[in-house]
Each structure stands twice: as structure tokens, then as C-alpha cells.
Amino acid sequence: MVQRVVEGITYLFELLVKFVLSVQKDNHHPQNKDDSYGLSWRLAVETNNVRGWKTVPPKCYKHVEKYMTGGQYEVDLKLIVDQILGYVSQISVASDGLDAWILDVDDTCISNISYYKAMRFGCDPFDSSKFKPWIMKGMCPANPVVLGLFNKLIERGFKVFLLTGRDQATHLQITTHNLHDQGFNGYHRLILRSAEYKGLSAVRYKSMIRKELEREGYRIWGNVGDQWSDLQGDSLGQRTFKLPNPMYCIS
């Protein structure tokens, strides 16, 4: 009798365990599926296979949030910057002062993650009426590893140009102050979009600026940015380096 009771209890316990495991599997499967899709989507974005996208797919929200705030973003930045520094170490800098590097500003030198957190990391459509006031606060923190790269380039004797699509008429002063406050001092020139380049695509605008620098005699050894539009077009330099950014796309 006792043996039958024990067997019955054991059987019921096994059924209970199977039920709990099945519930856990059902509850976690959608999240895992979304995270898997988010990883695939982010990879496609970074390899430029997904182009011209306007917002992050809602099912990717949790993945992008975790990526940008959970530490992996910083790990990826460091790996890329380490590759850049390895390349930099192989360059012999001439004494004529014409060896140059170009760095993008937003989400390359300084970060807008705090702003995009409120925009669900890009799931909400871009809103210039909200982004412009954010810029005017001048509170974008430096990307530390990019600041380290910047300082190394200055130390090696390169002329560093900071090239941004920000509007020159309204954002020059606040951008200059923001960069200086975050430690970006000693660059050769900060270039913002002036009236003559208004209405041009990012690729066209930045290509024209790079061409002008080459006409001035500068040798562009490297070009670093978080957008593919930073790294496309003409006069790209000897090498380009793409930093991760799954939050928005500027084409």
C-alpha cells in the first residue's frame, strides 16, 4: 500500500515537473525568438544589407536596448578601435603636416544614447523637433574609446578633421563647447554643414568636403563613422572603419 502511494506521488511529481517546464518553454520562446531576430536584423544593418530604414522594428526593441546598454556595444567599439590603432601604428607620418584622419561626430565621437533611450532606441520615428533641443543642451557624453583614438591620432601628428551633418548656423557654438567639454581638444578643423550644402544627401555632402580636403593637399589615411553614409561616395581615404549603430539610419 505504501509503495503504491509513493509511486503515485512520484508519478504526479513527474507530471508537475513536465508541466512547469512546458510552461516555461512557452513563456520564453517568443522572447528568444524576438532576440534572435533582433540579432539577425542588427547584423544585416551593420553589414549594409538593410538600407534606408526609418525605424527599428518593434520586435527588435528589447534586443537593441540590451545591446546599447548591456555592455556589448562598448565591447564592439573597443575591438574596432583596437583594429584602427593597429593600422595607425603602421603609418609613417610625414613632416609636412598633411596626413589626415576624418572622424564623424554624433555617435562616433560623442553619444546620443541618452536621447535615443527616450525614443525606444529608434523604434519611435525620428523627430527633429525633439532632437534639435537635445543637441542644444550640449550634454552628449564622449565615447571613451573614440576619445582615446582621437588623442592617439593627435599624439602621432595627424591632422584630425571632425565632420558632421549638424547645421553650422545653429549648432556650431554648442557643438564646439560640447566636444571641448568632453575632451576633444586639438583637432585641426570642425566642419559642419553650411548653407551651400543644405539639401544634399549625407553621402554627397561629405564626399564634397573630403574632395576639398584632398584639393588642399591632405592625405586621408582613415575615415571613421557610425553611418554607412559617412563611409560612401568619393575621396574616402585609404581605409574606412564602421562603428556600430543600430538605432538610426542616415542615408
Order of alpha helices (4+ residues) and beta strands (2+ residues): alpha-alpha-alpha-beta-alpha-alpha-alpha-beta-alpha-beta-alpha-beta-beta
